């Protein structure tokens, strides 16, 4: 993945250094609040802030140099630019964690309340209250960032970006993603570790919301995308553990009922290979059943300018149209290559 940005020079008013100053009332002297500050000055600062303790940020942060513990026992971030507590009202209920450097760049952190962890949108200053988890863990990766100035000069940098935001409930893990419209559960909490959770989808907010609605409306637990943009999914019924297909843009329909042990979507021709009791059949691109599962094996076959479906029975392959139950060539063959030869030699 590559990011392209145009750099613009501008000035921002306010405290850009991440330093916080405090004027001590008795002496009227200005003191910087940091780890080297005299303990008496720190105590005076805490008293003014109605706080009981201070903890300095172990990460390099321009906005949140430290956090303060309020009388309710919650930690509140102190914003150097505002020169005040960040989301002070919310900190009466939530205890805020320091964002890592990459989290702060991406505009989020976490907060705890009643043994649950919530995502905090630092830009909109909102708690994503619809989802709370026992634990949230992020992983990062390196990526390439391209920037261009007004003279079209290019600069390439290697940057750290968020790879996964894995979430835990009890002893299982899932994945949340941030997109336009909020935070969405893109992979349900089904996996044994954060490493086993599938990668982030990168879908837009509308399709991520649709995924959540599919799970709720159709009682689906496992949901896997069949395309790159999040319009086609195969989903597993939570009760029967059988798979169906769900399609939509913003709102999904159950295009193939969840009756199958396994479904494989094929990009070429839009065919859906369906398995039941170790037998296979297929649906066409209009979700019409061409053959019920009664064959031993299935393959899509490239045929010059088109594709066909090869079905195997009793050790022999036969070639059929992808859209309707019509044979493309007479006879059968022991291998796919021999089946293609029948196609090439057809009259």
N, C-alpha and C positions, 0 to 999 in steps of 0.2 A: 504494500500500500504506500502511496506517495501523497504528500500534502503540498499544496501550492499556495503561497501567500504573497501579497504585495506589501512591502514594508513602507510605512509612512512615518515621517518624523513629526512628533507632536509633544506637547507639554501637558502634564497633569498637575493640578494644584493639590497641595496636601503633603503629607509625610511620606516620602518615597523611600526613605532609608530603613523603615521598619523599626525605628527607634521611638520610644515613648518617654516623654519628659513629665516630671512631677514637681510642682512648686510646693515646698514645705512651708506650712502656714507660719510657724514661729519665726523662722529666719528669712522667709521669702526667697530662699535660694532655689534655683532650678536644678533638679537632679535627673539624670537618665536612669530609667529602670532597666537593669540588666543583672546578670548573675554576679557582677562585681559590686553592686550597689550595697551600701552600708545597711546592716540589718534593721537599724532603727528607722531609716528612711523607708525601707520595704514595709515595715510594720505600719508606719504612718500612711503609706499609700494604700495598704490593705484596709485600714480603718476608713479612709475616705471612700473606698469602693465598696464598703460593707462586705468585705470578703474575709475568709479565714485562712487561706493559703494561696501560694503562687507556685506555678510550675512553668519553667521555661521550655520553649519549643526546641526539641533536639534536631529538627529539620531547619534548613535554611528557608525562612519565610518572610516575604516583604510585608505581609498583612497581619500575621498572627504570631508575634514574638513570644507570647506567653498566654497562659490561661489562669483564671482565678476560681477558687472554690467558694461558692456562696453558702449562705447559712442553711440552705436545704441539703447541702452536701454534694451538689452538682458542680461540675466544672464548666465554666463559661469561657469562650475564647475572647481575648481582648484584641480589638482591631486597631492597628497603629494609625491607619488613615483617619478613622472616626475618632480616635483617642477616647474610646469608650468600649463597653462590653458589646460584643456582637450577638445579635438576636437575644437580647437580655430577657425579654418576656418568655421566650421558649426555654431558656436555661433554668427557669424555675421548675420545669418538668423533665428536661432532658439534660444529660451530662455529655458535653461535647468532647470529641477526640480531636487531637491535632491532625490536620491533613498532611500527608506526605507531600513532597515537592510536586510530584506529577499529579496528585489529586488536587492540589491547590491550583495548578495550571489549568486543570480540566473543570474546576469549579464545583468540587464536592468534598464532603467529609462524612463522618459517621457520628451518631450520638446514641446514647443508651438511655433506656427508660423501662423500669420494671422488668429487668432481665432480657429485654429485647433490644436489638440494634437496628437503627433506622438510618437511611441515607439523607444527608442534608445538602440541598442545593445552595451553594454559596452565592451564586449570582442573584437568584430570586429571593434568597433568604427564607427558604421554606423547608419544613420537615416533610419528607415523603411518608405521610402517616398511613397510607393504605397497605404498606407491607413492613412488617417487623420480623426480624430473624434472630435466631440464637447466636449467630456469628456471621460476619461478613469479611471476606478475604479478597484482596485484589492482587493480581499478578500483572506485571508489565513486560514490555518487549521493546526492542530497538526498531526504529523506523527512519525513513529518509524524509527530511523536510527541505523543500525548495522555496527560496524567497527571491523576489524580483523587485528591484527599485524602478523608479520612473524612467531610467535609461535602459531598462531591460537587461541589466546586469544580473546574472544568476549566482546565487550562493546556495550550496548544498551542505546540509548539516545532518548528523545522526542524532536523533532525539529519542527520549524515552516516552512511550505512550502506554495507556491502560490497555491491557489485553483482555482480561476477564475480571468481572466482579462476581465472585462465587459466593453463594449464601447457604447457610446450614440451618436446617430444622431437625431437631433430635440428632440422629446420626447419619442423615442423608444431605446431599448437596445439590444445588441447582444454580441457575445463573440469572442475574438481572442485567438489563441494559438501559442506558439513558438515551432518550431520543426526544424529538419534538413532542410535547404533550406530557412528558413526565418520565417515570421509571416503570419498567415492565418486566414481568417474569417471562423470559424467553425459553428457558429450559426448566422444566418442573423439577422439584426436589426429589430425585430418584437415584442419585449417584453416590458411590461410596467415598469419594474424595474429590477435592477441587480439581485435581489433575484429570480425573475421569469425566468431568463435565465437558460437553461439546463446546467448540468455540462460539464466540458471540456471532450472531447472525448479521448484524449491521443493517437490519431492516428499518424502515421508517416507523414512526410512532403509530400510524394507522394500522399497519400490518402486525406490529407487535401487540397492539391492543386486540386485534382480531384473534391472535393466537390465544390470548387469555380468555376471550369469549368462547372459542372453540372448546377449550377444556371445560369451561363451566356449562355451556349449553348442551354439549354432546357427551359429557362425562368421560373426557379423554385425559389420560395422564401423560403418556409419551407422545410427543408431537415432533415430526421431522419434516423439514422443508424438502420439496422435490424440485424446486427451481431456485435461482439465485436472488430473486426479488421478494419472495415470501407470499406468493399468490396460491401456490399448490402445496398441500401437506398430506402426509399420511399420518394417521393418528390411531393410537391404541385405546380401545375401550377399557376403562378402569376396572370394570367388573368382569367382563368376559375375556380380556386380554387379546381380543381379535382386532384386526386392523381394517380401517376404511380410509377413504380419501375425502379431503375437505378443500374447497376452492372458493376464493372470493377476493374482493378488494374492499377492505373495511368491514364487510359483513360476509360470512362464509356460509356455504351450503354443503350438505353431506352428499357429495357426488357419487361415491361408492359406499354402500352400507358396510359397517364393520362386521364382516363375516369371515375374514380370511386370516390364516396363520401368518402370512407374510405377503407384502406387496412391494413390488419393485417398479418404479417409474422409469420409462425409457424416453429420453429426450427426442430421438428421431422418430417421428410419426406419432408421438404422444400416446404410446401404448402403455397399459398398466398390466404387468404380469402379476397374477394372483395365485396363491398357493393355499390348498386346503387338504389336510390329511395326506401330505406328501404327493399330491397331484396338482398339476398346474393348468391354468387357462389364461385368458386375457380379455381386457376391455379395450375399446378403441378410444380415440381422442375425444369423442362425445360421451364417454362414460357409458357406452352400451356394451353389454356382455357379448363378445364374439364367440368364445368357447368357455363353458364352465370348466372348472378344474377336473380334468379327467385324463390328462396326459402325463408322461413321465419326466419330460424336460422341455425347456423353452429357450430360444435365442432369437434376438433380432438379427437380420441378415442384410448387409448392404448389397444391393443389386443394381449396379450401374447408376442409373438416374433415380432410383427409388429404394425403398426398404421393404422387406417382407418379414413374416414371423415363421420361424421353424419350430415345429412341434414333434416331439419324439414319443413313439409308442412301440413297445416290444423291440427296442433296439434299432428302429428305423425312423429317419427324419422325413417329414413332409413339409412342403412350403405353402404358406397361406397368405392371403391379403391381410394387411394390417387393420383394415376397417370393417371387413365383412367376412363371413365364414366361407370363403371361396378359395380353392386351390389355384396357385399361380402356375404350377407345372404338374403334369401327370407323373405318377410313380413316386418312389421313395428312394432314400439313399442311406448308407451306413454312416456317413460323415457329413458335416456341413459343407466342406469343400466339394464333395461329390454332388450335394444338393445344388450348389451354385453352378456346377457344370451342367446339370439338367436345365437350369434356367438359361444359361448361355447357349445351349444347344436346342432350345425350344423352337418350334416352327409356328 
